[in-house]
């Protein structure tokens, strides 16, 4: 058996499944093993099936696999739900004294370990520790040093006093001893420990950490699964840097507060999931047209409507790319791993401020709830650079003002990026509006000014397209005939799949797309490949659609954006010109 | 600097497109006077406005300002104030903006009690969309969308604010220039959420709630020696009085502590270092 273990604890919500799983994952991480966790959970507080799964290896783990080696089953349903992943030799730890588990039939070839979890926990000081007894039993099965579990228990219960810690350690030992005494079976696991130091965190936490590193000092949000953890992470930490988190009354308020903070000069962020993005979309247009830098995190879940709040999906791409009335310049970034959640958050703030544009950070439930180990250097804080873009100093405000001394926050510069003055700066007072506006930020319906401002806002994206690196993350054989393209959390699974494919002599080139807008032009890559496969967690293939669109031959276009509708004769001229003919239609 | 600031410094060079005689002229002038009187200047002032006739105010005033989407001006103001508590934040809106589409934000802004000022230009009608009833329109008010009355009770904004725990609740009349400016000034000076409902008549679409109506019916609490602005019971009585209209500071809670103070918000958050904070690796090590 490889030094790679798939472990799970399952029961009802409210059974302490999450904290038990986390204790085990932390014990493994602190023992220098890599960990990758996943959760099955239902949208309810108590009851219903829930499980916490841990995959661990000495080598880095990037995904889950369809295999379960050791299962702590607190309910019959836990066994039923995981039957597909259990295999010959799988170990099921359960409490046969429990009335609901007495008739449990261990499938042929599997090993049932009947451990009186509750009784042993009571011996150690309280029935509440039955999960810890099970952890002790699991340590014995996996030959994992129980000292590492003890350390993790200290971390978890240290704040509750020494007696609690000691009782928990005792509970774990009782579980271990019980298995030693009652089962002489030789288990095939021997979980090696190493001296490596790893940190264990999930995607929501990594986004929050990236935001703090990038100087985010204002966060407003409304609780929603699976994005809430971003807010919970920032609360209590952002204050260390003078910042604040406001739990708003709804998502409409959340994005408007963040907009206000950003206009006051703070680096500001809000996070939500699809339903919240819907509500924020009106203000998203305002953010864009007032050229306010803002980071908006969408931790996607299954839709439409309230869909399945605790389930994975990448169904929001079209909304992130196209959501909102009118034409809205934006950036859409999608982290592909937990650590990329950190890096992309930092990048999102820089892009937002350099181009004074809203940035969507598209994470997904799989990234949000997955806890993964990393060497701490992967979050290299020294490498974080903060670029605030074209913020003018008080002394330079005059240079950006018109002949009347009025500051011009929407000046149509060559690169499309205007000067920015923070409220409080002398001489910079200006207003800006969601109405079409002039260089001063004031309302206009002047057709020339309309064109100028539309082009200016569009030009910022073009400037960014030229100046920034939008390359995909590339893996595999550069010359392979098969090209796989994916986005978001699928990267890890695909990378691992490539290993399996290689064993079957199937060579693959894999592009993982972290930038959805602007995005790399994949035309040449697609042309060079014989087969192109797009992998994504949605039914209609939203990334596939845009890739097909991008790689098609360019079509001719007629555009008009001065605020006046098409006139028939004028349009006829446009059509003729587009076809290469001379135009002169008279009405 | 403050002594040199005149209220005209808050005026922009844009000519208002409000109808001649619109109550909003007086409302805005009073706001500008109050800002100047309280020692503010355009560079430390942030005005947020919503949609409608009232929303145009940011264009006609000179300060840092944002004209946002319908009903959402208050959250913007809260964000501005949280990010830089040194700024004087004033939010302006109309009765539709504040009590219809933005009613939820209104209630929560009141109870959050951020140190800012909220001025609502209440004309009891939708003006810019050309004369539909508003949330403060009388039940029998006939408009293009209520040909035989609204069939619903009007919102009582003062009662809403009191019920939400308002720490400063006032009402003024845009035509009573000096008194209006004085009331707004008190709202600015109040450490917390200063709410002023301003009767700001619409001369084009509302022929019921007119200048004459308010002039004749308004009772000034400032002239009543027995009225104690800090007395909750007296305030309740006035606010729930369906017979009379009042102006003045109706309720003031001198004991309330504004949200920004409770949260320890004192810094201008626009100032951040050029890299991650010095102790940022501690954030990573927390995950050991």
Interface residues (C-beta under 8 A of the other chain):
Chain A: X29 X30 X197 X198 X199 X200 X201 X205 X209 X212 X213 X214 X215 X217 X218 X220 X237 X239 X241 X242 X243 X244 X246 X248 X249 X250 X252 X253 X254 X256 X257 X258 X259 X260 X261 X262 X263 X264 X265 X266 X267 X268 X282 X283 X286 X290 X376 X379 X381 X382 X384 X385 X386 X388 X404 X422 X423 X424 X425 X426 X427 X428 X429 X430 X431 X432 X433 X434 X435 X442 X443
Chain B: X12 X13 X14 X42 X43 X44 X45 X46 X47 X48 X58 X59 X61 X62 X63 X64 X65 X66 X67 X68 X69 X72 X74 X75 X76 X77 X78 X79 X80 X81 X82 X83 X84 X86 X87 X104 X105 X107 X108 X263 X264 X265 X267 X268 X269 X270 X271 X272 X273 X274 X275 X276 X277 X280 X281 X283 X284 X285 X287 X288
